[in-house]
Amino acid sequence: MYLSRPTFSFTQNSIQDEIGSILNKARKNNPELEITGCLMFTNKCFLQVLEGPPEKVQTIFEQISADPRHH
């Protein structure tokens, strides 16, 4: 589980577009990686829980950590 803050400007449309992009990619890639979880956005923060084989969770977490859309 991790908590992060977005680095992009907020408008209703921008946050919906960004979250939509994140979810589309996750829905495409996560089943093959045996990853499940939950992504929440509230109060200008992301909270995500990742579940799956530890080595695969670590790999995806490293990719997420490098994403410039949040810190």
N, C-alpha and C positions, 0 to 999 in steps of 0.2 A: 504494500500500500504506500502511496506517496501523495503529497500535497504540493501543488505548484501554483504559480500566478502567471497569467498570460502576459505576453510582451506586446500584443497588438492592441490597437485602440478599440474601444467598445461602442458598438451600436447594436441594436437588436438584430439587424441583418448580419453584421460581421460575426457575432458570436454564433448565430445559427449556421452560417456558412462554414466557419472553422470547425465546429463540433460535428457538423454533417460530414465534412471531409475526413475527420479523424474516425468517425464511426464507419464510414464506407470502407476505409482502408482496413480497419480492424475486422469488420465482418468478412472481408475477402481473405485476409491472411491468417487470422487467429485459429480457425478450425484446423488448418493444416499443421499448425504449430501446437495443437492441443491446449490452447490458451483460452480461458474464459475470464470473466470479471465484470466489473461495473465501473462506469465513468460517470461522475457527477460534476456539475458546474453550478456553483452557488456563491453568492457574495464575492464575486470576482476571483474565485479560486477553483481550481480543478482538484478533485479527489478521485483517485483511481485505485481499485483493488484488482490485482492480477492473480489468477490461479492457473496452475498447470505444473508440469514437470519443472523442478527447480532450475535446471540448466537452461531451459527454454524461457522461463520467466526472467532469468537474469539477462539473457540475450535481448529480449524485447525491452526490458527495463533500460538497458544501456542505449538502445536505439531511441527510446522515448526521451531519455535524459539529454540526448544530443539534439533534440528537436528545438529549433530556435523560436518556436511559437510560445514557449513558456520557460520559466526558470524556477 
